[in-house]
Amino acid sequence: MKHQGFTLVEVIVVAVIVAVLAMFAVQIYAGYVKDSKEQVLENSAANAATFLNTALNLNADVPSTLIPATLTSGSEWVTFVPSGDSVTFTPPEGVTIMITSDVVTASKGTETSKNYLFR
């Protein structure tokens, strides 16, 4: 008798192996996505703190109404440095920057960055 094709058991074994590999691939991909979202928050908060430090160190015009503040995407800080140039900071899409008297934090949805000090 000539054997043609695969048995049902062989097909099921291959399907199970492919499913297990796909499960691991999805988990790894989800980890990369989560890490990249966290990095956006960390960079946003760090950039906002750097912006504030630079503005304060250059004796730039940082109005007292700026601190405390909440800055969302679509809004921006504009400050003027002694050379007459303006410097702006705008948060990325969907990121909210919260500024208290000396701490900058970024958030998006339920994720929050660590605190960044300025001054």
N, CA, C and O atoms as a GROMACS GRO file, in nm:
protein
  476
    1MET      N    1   0.083  -0.116   0.000
    1MET     CA    2   0.000   0.000   0.000
    1MET      C    3   0.089   0.124   0.000
    1MET      O    4   0.181   0.136   0.081
    2LYS      N    5   0.060   0.215  -0.091
    2LYS     CA    6   0.137   0.337  -0.104
    2LYS      C    7   0.080   0.443  -0.011
    2LYS      O    8  -0.041   0.464  -0.007
    3HIS      N    9   0.169   0.511   0.065
    3HIS     CA   10   0.129   0.611   0.164
    3HIS      C   11   0.122   0.747   0.096
    3HIS      O   12   0.222   0.792   0.040
    4GLN      N   13   0.006   0.815   0.099
    4GLN     CA   14  -0.009   0.948   0.040
    4GLN      C   15  -0.062   1.043   0.145
    4GLN      O   16  -0.158   1.012   0.215
    5GLY      N   17   0.000   1.161   0.155
    5GLY     CA   18  -0.047   1.264   0.248
    5GLY      C   19  -0.001   1.241   0.390
    5GLY      O   20   0.083   1.155   0.418
    6PHE      N   21  -0.058   1.321   0.480
    6PHE     CA   22  -0.023   1.314   0.621
    6PHE      C   23  -0.138   1.258   0.700
    6PHE      O   24  -0.254   1.270   0.660
    7THR      N   25  -0.107   1.196   0.811
    7THR     CA   26  -0.213   1.145   0.898
    7THR      C   27  -0.268   1.262   0.981
    7THR      O   28  -0.205   1.367   0.991
    8LEU      N   29  -0.383   1.241   1.038
    8LEU     CA   30  -0.446   1.344   1.121
    8LEU      C   31  -0.358   1.378   1.241
    8LEU      O   32  -0.350   1.495   1.281
    9VAL      N   33  -0.294   1.281   1.299
    9VAL     CA   34  -0.208   1.302   1.414
    9VAL      C   35  -0.090   1.393   1.376
    9VAL      O   36  -0.055   1.483   1.452
   10GLU      N   37  -0.029   1.370   1.261
   10GLU     CA   38   0.082   1.453   1.217
   10GLU      C   39   0.039   1.598   1.196
   10GLU      O   40   0.112   1.691   1.233
   11VAL      N   41  -0.076   1.619   1.139
   11VAL     CA   42  -0.128   1.755   1.116
   11VAL      C   43  -0.156   1.824   1.248
   11VAL      O   44  -0.124   1.942   1.264
   12ILE      N   45  -0.214   1.754   1.343
   12ILE     CA   46  -0.244   1.813   1.475
   12ILE      C   47  -0.115   1.849   1.548
   12ILE      O   48  -0.107   1.955   1.610
   13VAL      N   49  -0.015   1.761   1.542
   13VAL     CA   50   0.113   1.790   1.608
   13VAL      C   51   0.176   1.916   1.549
   13VAL      O   52   0.224   2.000   1.625
   14VAL      N   53   0.177   1.930   1.420
   14VAL     CA   54   0.233   2.049   1.356
   14VAL      C   55   0.153   2.173   1.394
   14VAL      O   56   0.212   2.278   1.420
   15ALA      N   57   0.020   2.164   1.398
   15ALA     CA   58  -0.065   2.277   1.435
   15ALA      C   59  -0.037   2.322   1.579
   15ALA      O   60  -0.032   2.441   1.608
   16VAL      N   61  -0.018   2.227   1.668
   16VAL     CA   62   0.012   2.260   1.808
   16VAL      C   63   0.148   2.329   1.818
   16VAL      O   64   0.162   2.427   1.892
   17ILE      N   65   0.246   2.280   1.747
   17ILE     CA   66   0.379   2.342   1.749
   17ILE      C   67   0.372   2.486   1.696
   17ILE      O   68   0.430   2.577   1.756
   18VAL      N   69   0.302   2.507   1.587
   18VAL     CA   70   0.288   2.641   1.529
   18VAL      C   71   0.213   2.732   1.627
   18VAL      O   72   0.250   2.849   1.642
   19ALA      N   73   0.110   2.682   1.693
   19ALA     CA   74   0.034   2.762   1.789
   19ALA      C   75   0.120   2.804   1.908
   19ALA      O   76   0.112   2.919   1.953
   20VAL      N   77   0.202   2.714   1.958
   20VAL     CA   78   0.290   2.746   2.071
   20VAL      C   79   0.393   2.851   2.029
   20VAL      O   80   0.420   2.944   2.105
   21LEU      N   81   0.451   2.837   1.912
   21LEU     CA   82   0.547   2.936   1.864
   21LEU      C   83   0.480   3.072   1.844
   21LEU      O   84   0.539   3.175   1.877
   22ALA      N   85   0.358   3.074   1.791
   22ALA     CA   86   0.285   3.199   1.773
   22ALA      C   87   0.254   3.266   1.907
   22ALA      O   88   0.261   3.388   1.920
   23MET      N   89   0.221   3.184   2.007
   23MET     CA   90   0.192   3.238   2.139
   23MET      C   91   0.315   3.311   2.195
   23MET      O   92   0.302   3.421   2.248
   24PHE      N   93   0.433   3.251   2.183
   24PHE     CA   94   0.554   3.315   2.230
   24PHE      C   95   0.584   3.442   2.151
   24PHE      O   96   0.626   3.543   2.208
   25ALA      N   97   0.563   3.437   2.020
   25ALA     CA   98   0.590   3.554   1.936
   25ALA      C   99   0.500   3.671   1.975
   25ALA      O  100   0.546   3.785   1.978
   26VAL      N  101   0.373   3.646   2.002
   26VAL     CA  102   0.280   3.751   2.041
   26VAL      C  103   0.320   3.812   2.175
   26VAL      O  104   0.315   3.934   2.191
   27GLN      N  105   0.360   3.730   2.270
   27GLN     CA  106   0.403   3.781   2.401
   27GLN      C  107   0.528   3.866   2.388
   27GLN      O  108   0.539   3.971   2.452
   28ILE      N  109   0.622   3.824   2.308
   28ILE     CA  110   0.745   3.901   2.289
   28ILE      C  111   0.712   4.034   2.221
   28ILE      O  112   0.765   4.138   2.261
   29TYR      N  113   0.627   4.032   2.120
   29TYR     CA  114   0.587   4.155   2.050
   29TYR      C  115   0.515   4.250   2.145
   29TYR      O  116   0.540   4.371   2.143
   30ALA      N  117   0.426   4.198   2.229
   30ALA     CA  118   0.354   4.283   2.325
   30ALA      C  119   0.452   4.347   2.423
   30ALA      O  120   0.432   4.462   2.463
   31GLY      N  121   0.556   4.276   2.461
   31GLY     CA  122   0.659   4.332   2.548
   31GLY      C  123   0.733   4.446   2.482
   31GLY      O  124   0.760   4.548   2.547
   32TYR      N  125   0.766   4.432   2.354
   32TYR     CA  126   0.832   4.540   2.281
   32TYR      C  127   0.742   4.663   2.272
   32TYR      O  128   0.790   4.775   2.290
   33VAL      N  129   0.615   4.643   2.245
   33VAL     CA  130   0.520   4.754   2.235
   33VAL      C  131   0.510   4.827   2.368
   33VAL      O  132   0.513   4.950   2.372
   34LYS      N  133   0.498   4.752   2.477
   34LYS     CA  134   0.489   4.812   2.611
   34LYS      C  135   0.616   4.890   2.644
   34LYS      O  136   0.608   5.002   2.696
   35ASP      N  137   0.732   4.833   2.614
   35ASP     CA  138   0.858   4.901   2.641
   35ASP      C  139   0.870   5.031   2.562
   35ASP      O  140   0.919   5.132   2.614
   36SER      N  141   0.825   5.030   2.437
   36SER     CA  142   0.836   5.151   2.355
   36SER      C  143   0.742   5.260   2.406
   36SER      O  144   0.776   5.378   2.402
   37LYS      N  145   0.623   5.221   2.454
   37LYS     CA  146   0.531   5.321   2.511
   37LYS      C  147   0.588   5.381   2.639
   37LYS      O  148   0.577   5.501   2.661
   38GLU      N  149   0.650   5.298   2.722
   38GLU     CA  150   0.713   5.348   2.844
   38GLU      C  151   0.828   5.442   2.810
   38GLU      O  152   0.848   5.543   2.879
   39GLN      N  153   0.904   5.411   2.707
   39GLN     CA  154   1.016   5.495   2.668
   39GLN      C  155   0.968   5.632   2.619
   39GLN      O  156   1.034   5.733   2.645
   40VAL      N  157   0.856   5.636   2.548
   40VAL     CA  158   0.800   5.764   2.504
   40VAL      C  159   0.767   5.851   2.625
   40VAL      O  160   0.796   5.971   2.625
   41LEU      N  161   0.707   5.792   2.728
   41LEU     CA  162   0.675   5.869   2.848
   41LEU      C  163   0.800   5.919   2.918
   41LEU      O  164   0.809   6.036   2.957
   42GLU      N  165   0.897   5.830   2.934
   42GLU     CA  166   1.020   5.870   3.001
   42GLU      C  167   1.090   5.983   2.925
   42GLU      O  168   1.136   6.080   2.985
   43ASN      N  169   1.097   5.970   2.793
   43ASN     CA  170   1.161   6.074   2.712
   43ASN      C  171   1.084   6.205   2.720
   43ASN      O  172   1.145   6.312   2.726
   44SER      N  173   0.951   6.198   2.720
   44SER     CA  174   0.871   6.320   2.727
   44SER      C  175   0.894   6.394   2.858
   44SER      O  176   0.914   6.515   2.858
   45ALA      N  177   0.892   6.322   2.968
   45ALA     CA  178   0.914   6.386   3.098
   45ALA      C  179   1.056   6.441   3.108
   45ALA      O  180   1.076   6.553   3.156
   46ALA      N  181   1.154   6.364   3.062
   46ALA     CA  182   1.293   6.411   3.067
   46ALA      C  183   1.312   6.534   2.979
   46ALA      O  184   1.382   6.628   3.018
   47ASN      N  185   1.251   6.534   2.861
   47ASN     CA  186   1.263   6.650   2.771
   47ASN      C  187   1.197   6.773   2.831
   47ASN      O  188   1.250   6.884   2.818
   48ALA      N  189   1.082   6.757   2.895
   48ALA     CA  190   1.015   6.870   2.958
   48ALA      C  191   1.100   6.926   3.072
   48ALA      O  192   1.112   7.047   3.086
   49ALA      N  193   1.160   6.838   3.153
   49ALA     CA  194   1.246   6.883   3.262
   49ALA      C  195   1.370   6.955   3.207
   49ALA      O  196   1.412   7.057   3.261
   50THR      N  197   1.427   6.902   3.100
   50THR     CA  198   1.542   6.966   3.037
   50THR      C  199   1.504   7.103   2.982
   50THR      O  200   1.580   7.199   2.997
   51PHE      N  201   1.387   7.111   2.919
   51PHE     CA  202   1.338   7.240   2.867
   51PHE      C  203   1.326   7.341   2.979
   51PHE      O  204   1.372   7.455   2.966
   52LEU      N  205   1.264   7.301   3.092
   52LEU     CA  206   1.247   7.393   3.204
   52LEU      C  207   1.381   7.434   3.263
   52LEU      O  208   1.403   7.551   3.293
   53ASN      N  209   1.471   7.337   3.280
   53ASN     CA  210   1.604   7.369   3.332
   53ASN      C  211   1.678   7.467   3.242
   53ASN      O  212   1.738   7.563   3.290
   54THR      N  213   1.673   7.443   3.112
   54THR     CA  214   1.740   7.531   3.017
   54THR      C  215   1.682   7.671   3.025
   54THR      O  216   1.755   7.770   3.030
   55ALA      N  217   1.549   7.678   3.026
   55ALA     CA  218   1.484   7.809   3.031
   55ALA      C  219   1.520   7.883   3.160
   55ALA      O  220   1.547   8.003   3.157
   56LEU      N  221   1.522   7.812   3.271
   56LEU     CA  222   1.555   7.875   3.399
   56LEU      C  223   1.703   7.914   3.406
   56LEU      O  224   1.737   8.019   3.459
   57ASN      N  225   1.791   7.829   3.353
   57ASN     CA  226   1.935   7.858   3.356
   57ASN      C  227   1.972   7.974   3.267
   57ASN      O  228   2.069   8.044   3.295
   58LEU      N  229   1.899   7.995   3.160
   58LEU     CA  230   1.926   8.106   3.068
   58LEU      C  231   1.854   8.233   3.112
   58LEU      O  232   1.852   8.333   3.040
   59ASN      N  233   1.795   8.228   3.232
   59ASN     CA  234   1.716   8.341   3.281
   59ASN      C  235   1.606   8.376   3.182
   59ASN      O  236   1.570   8.493   3.166
   60ALA      N  237   1.554   8.276   3.119
   60ALA     CA  238   1.448   8.299   3.022
   60ALA      C  239   1.319   8.335   3.096
   60ALA      O  240   1.306   8.315   3.217
   61ASP      N  241   1.227   8.387   3.021
   61ASP     CA  242   1.100   8.429   3.077
   61ASP      C  243   1.012   8.307   3.100
   61ASP      O  244   0.945   8.260   3.008
   62VAL      N  245   1.012   8.254   3.222
   62VAL     CA  246   0.927   8.141   3.257
   62VAL      C  247   0.821   8.195   3.352
   62VAL      O  248   0.847   8.213   3.471
   63PRO      N  249   0.702   8.221   3.301
   63PRO     CA  250   0.600   8.281   3.386
   63PRO      C  251   0.560   8.190   3.502
   63PRO      O  252   0.562   8.067   3.490
   64SER      N  253   0.525   8.252   3.614
   64SER     CA  254   0.486   8.173   3.731
   64SER      C  255   0.358   8.095   3.705
   64SER      O  256   0.330   7.999   3.776
   65THR      N  257   0.281   8.137   3.606
   65THR     CA  258   0.159   8.063   3.572
   65THR      C  259   0.189   7.930   3.505
   65THR      O  260   0.100   7.846   3.490
   66LEU      N  261   0.315   7.911   3.463
   66LEU     CA  262   0.354   7.787   3.397
   66LEU      C  263   0.368   7.673   3.496
   66LEU      O  264   0.355   7.556   3.460
   67ILE      N  265   0.396   7.706   3.623
   67ILE     CA  266   0.420   7.604   3.724
   67ILE      C  267   0.329   7.632   3.842
   67ILE      O  268   0.337   7.743   3.895
   68PRO      N  269   0.245   7.544   3.886
   68PRO     CA  270   0.217   7.411   3.833
   68PRO      C  271   0.132   7.419   3.707
   68PRO      O  272   0.060   7.517   3.686
   69ALA      N  273   0.142   7.318   3.626
   69ALA     CA  274   0.066   7.318   3.500
   69ALA      C  275   0.050   7.175   3.449
   69ALA      O  276   0.118   7.083   3.493
   70THR      N  277  -0.042   7.161   3.357
   70THR     CA  278  -0.061   7.036   3.284
   70THR      C  279  -0.057   7.071   3.136
   70THR      O  280  -0.129   7.161   3.092
   71LEU      N  281   0.025   7.002   3.062
   71LEU     CA  282   0.042   7.029   2.920
   71LEU      C  283   0.005   6.904   2.842
   71LEU      O  284   0.058   6.796   2.867
   72THR      N  285  -0.086   6.918   2.749
   72THR     CA  286  -0.129   6.805   2.667
   72THR      C  287  -0.079   6.822   2.525
   72THR      O  288  -0.035   6.930   2.486
   73SER      N  289  -0.086   6.714   2.446
   73SER     CA  290  -0.044   6.724   2.308
   73SER      C  291  -0.133   6.825   2.237
   73SER      O  292  -0.253   6.833   2.263
   74GLY      N  293  -0.073   6.901   2.149
   74GLY     CA  294  -0.145   7.007   2.080
   74GLY      C  295  -0.119   7.142   2.145
   74GLY      O  296  -0.141   7.245   2.082
   75SER      N  297  -0.073   7.144   2.270
   75SER     CA  298  -0.036   7.269   2.334
   75SER      C  299   0.116   7.274   2.343
   75SER      O  300   0.182   7.171   2.332
   76GLU      N  301   0.170   7.392   2.362
   76GLU     CA  302   0.315   7.402   2.367
   76GLU      C  303   0.358   7.513   2.461
   76GLU      O  304   0.283   7.607   2.488
   77TRP      N  305   0.480   7.501   2.510
   77TRP     CA  306   0.544   7.608   2.586
   77TRP      C  307   0.630   7.684   2.488
   77TRP      O  308   0.699   7.626   2.405
   78VAL      N  309   0.625   7.813   2.500
   78VAL     CA  310   0.717   7.896   2.424
   78VAL      C  311   0.784   7.989   2.524
   78VAL      O  312   0.716   8.056   2.602
   79THR      N  313   0.914   7.993   2.523
   79THR     CA  314   0.986   8.084   2.611
   79THR      C  315   1.096   8.152   2.531
   79THR      O  316   1.142   8.098   2.430
   80PHE      N  317   1.136   8.268   2.575
   80PHE     CA  318   1.236   8.346   2.502
   80PHE      C  319   1.366   8.349   2.580
   80PHE      O  320   1.367   8.372   2.701
   81VAL      N  321   1.474   8.325   2.511
   81VAL     CA  322   1.606   8.324   2.573
   81VAL      C  323   1.673   8.458   2.549
   81VAL      O  324   1.630   8.534   2.462
   82PRO      N  325   1.778   8.490   2.624
   82PRO     CA  326   1.840   8.623   2.613
   82PRO      C  327   1.882   8.662   2.471
   82PRO      O  328   1.884   8.780   2.438
   83SER      N  329   1.916   8.564   2.388
   83SER     CA  330   1.958   8.598   2.252
   83SER      C  331   1.842   8.646   2.166
   83SER      O  332   1.862   8.692   2.054
   84GLY      N  333   1.720   8.636   2.219
   84GLY     CA  334   1.603   8.680   2.143
   84GLY      C  335   1.533   8.566   2.070
   84GLY      O  336   1.425   8.584   2.015
   85ASP      N  337   1.596   8.451   2.070
   85ASP     CA  338   1.534   8.336   2.005
   85ASP      C  339   1.425   8.278   2.094
   85ASP      O  340   1.424   8.300   2.216
   86SER      N  341   1.333   8.206   2.034
   86SER     CA  342   1.232   8.139   2.114
   86SER      C  343   1.260   7.989   2.113
   86SER      O  344   1.311   7.934   2.016
   87VAL      N  345   1.226   7.926   2.222
   87VAL     CA  346   1.243   7.781   2.238
   87VAL      C  347   1.106   7.724   2.269
   87VAL      O  348   1.034   7.779   2.353
   88THR      N  349   1.069   7.615   2.202
   88THR     CA  350   0.936   7.557   2.226
   88THR      C  351   0.949   7.412   2.270
   88THR      O  352   1.047   7.344   2.239
   89PHE      N  353   0.849   7.368   2.342
   89PHE     CA  354   0.838   7.227   2.380
   89PHE      C  355   0.693   7.186   2.360
   89PHE      O  356   0.603   7.252   2.412
   90THR      N  357   0.670   7.079   2.286
   90THR     CA  358   0.536   7.026   2.263
   90THR      C  359   0.539   6.876   2.295
   90THR      O  360   0.623   6.804   2.242
   91PRO      N  361   0.448   6.828   2.382
   91PRO     CA  362   0.449   6.684   2.411
   91PRO      C  363   0.401   6.602   2.292
   91PRO      O  364   0.326   6.652   2.208
   92PRO      N  365   0.443   6.476   2.284
   92PRO     CA  366   0.397   6.388   2.176
   92PRO      C  367   0.247   6.363   2.184
   92PRO      O  368   0.184   6.390   2.286
   93GLU      N  369   0.192   6.311   2.078
   93GLU     CA  370   0.048   6.283   2.068
   93GLU      C  371   0.001   6.193   2.182
   93GLU      O  372   0.058   6.086   2.204
   94GLY      N  373  -0.100   6.237   2.252
   94GLY     CA  374  -0.162   6.156   2.356
   94GLY      C  375  -0.093   6.159   2.490
   94GLY      O  376  -0.140   6.096   2.585
   95VAL      N  377   0.020   6.231   2.502
   95VAL     CA  378   0.096   6.235   2.627
   95VAL      C  379   0.060   6.363   2.703
   95VAL      O  380   0.052   6.470   2.644
   96THR      N  381   0.040   6.350   2.832
   96THR     CA  382   0.012   6.464   2.919
   96THR      C  383   0.132   6.485   3.011
   96THR      O  384   0.179   6.391   3.075
   97ILE      N  385   0.181   6.608   3.017
   97ILE     CA  386   0.293   6.643   3.104
   97ILE      C  387   0.237   6.718   3.224
   97ILE      O  388   0.163   6.816   3.208
   98MET      N  389   0.272   6.672   3.346
   98MET     CA  390   0.228   6.739   3.468
   98MET      C  391   0.349   6.799   3.537
   98MET      O  392   0.449   6.732   3.559
   99ILE      N  393   0.338   6.928   3.571
   99ILE     CA  394   0.449   6.997   3.635
   99ILE      C  395   0.402   7.048   3.771
   99ILE      O  396   0.300   7.116   3.781
  100THR      N  397   0.478   7.014   3.876
  100THR     CA  398   0.452   7.071   4.007
  100THR      C  399   0.567   7.168   4.034
  100THR      O  400   0.635   7.210   3.941
  101SER      N  401   0.589   7.203   4.158
  101SER     CA  402   0.690   7.304   4.188
  101SER      C  403   0.831   7.263   4.144
  101SER      O  404   0.911   7.349   4.109
  102ASP      N  405   0.862   7.134   4.146
  102ASP     CA  406   0.997   7.094   4.106
  102ASP      C  407   1.003   6.956   4.041
  102ASP      O  408   1.112   6.900   4.026
  103VAL      N  409   0.889   6.900   4.002
  103VAL     CA  410   0.884   6.766   3.945
  103VAL      C  411   0.804   6.767   3.815
  103VAL      O  412   0.700   6.832   3.805
  104VAL      N  413   0.855   6.693   3.717
  104VAL     CA  414   0.786   6.675   3.589
  104VAL      C  415   0.754   6.527   3.574
  104VAL      O  416   0.840   6.442   3.594
  105THR      N  417   0.629   6.496   3.539
  105THR     CA  418   0.585   6.359   3.516
  105THR      C  419   0.504   6.354   3.387
  105THR      O  420   0.430   6.448   3.356
  106ALA      N  421   0.519   6.246   3.311
  106ALA     CA  422   0.442   6.228   3.189
  106ALA      C  423   0.348   6.110   3.207
  106ALA      O  424   0.381   6.014   3.276
  107SER      N  425   0.229   6.118   3.144
  107SER     CA  426   0.136   6.006   3.150
  107SER      C  427   0.063   5.992   3.018
  107SER      O  428   0.046   6.088   2.942
  108LYS      N  429   0.020   5.870   2.992
  108LYS     CA  430  -0.062   5.839   2.875
  108LYS      C  431  -0.150   5.723   2.914
  108LYS      O  432  -0.100   5.612   2.938
  109GLY      N  433  -0.279   5.746   2.922
  109GLY     CA  434  -0.370   5.642   2.968
  109GLY      C  435  -0.342   5.610   3.113
  109GLY      O  436  -0.342   5.700   3.198
  110THR      N  437  -0.318   5.484   3.143
  110THR     CA  438  -0.291   5.444   3.280
  110THR      C  439  -0.142   5.438   3.310
  110THR      O  440  -0.103   5.416   3.425
  111GLU      N  441  -0.057   5.458   3.210
  111GLU     CA  442   0.088   5.452   3.228
  111GLU      C  443   0.140   5.588   3.274
  111GLU      O  444   0.093   5.692   3.226
  112THR      N  445   0.235   5.587   3.365
  112THR     CA  446   0.296   5.710   3.415
  112THR      C  447   0.447   5.693   3.420
  112THR      O  448   0.497   5.586   3.456
  113SER      N  449   0.519   5.798   3.385
  113SER     CA  450   0.665   5.794   3.391
  113SER      C  451   0.712   5.815   3.533
  113SER      O  452   0.634   5.847   3.623
  114LYS      N  453   0.842   5.796   3.553
  114LYS     CA  454   0.899   5.831   3.683
  114LYS      C  455   0.909   5.983   3.690
  114LYS      O  456   0.893   6.052   3.589
  115ASN      N  457   0.934   6.035   3.809
  115ASN     CA  458   0.943   6.179   3.828
  115ASN      C  459   1.081   6.230   3.786
  115ASN      O  460   1.182   6.166   3.814
  116TYR      N  461   1.083   6.344   3.720
  116TYR     CA  462   1.208   6.411   3.682
  116TYR      C  463   1.213   6.544   3.753
  116TYR      O  464   1.119   6.624   3.745
  117LEU      N  465   1.323   6.570   3.824
  117LEU     CA  466   1.339   6.695   3.896
  117LEU      C  467   1.395   6.802   3.803
  117LEU      O  468   1.471   6.772   3.711
  118PHE      N  469   1.356   6.924   3.828
  118PHE     CA  470   1.419   7.037   3.759
  118PHE      C  471   1.445   7.146   3.860
  118PHE      O  472   1.396   7.140   3.973
  119ARG      N  473   1.521   7.245   3.821
  119ARG     CA  474   1.567   7.360   3.900
  119ARG      C  475   1.695   7.333   3.968
  119ARG      O  476   1.748   7.419   4.038
   0.00000   0.00000   0.00000
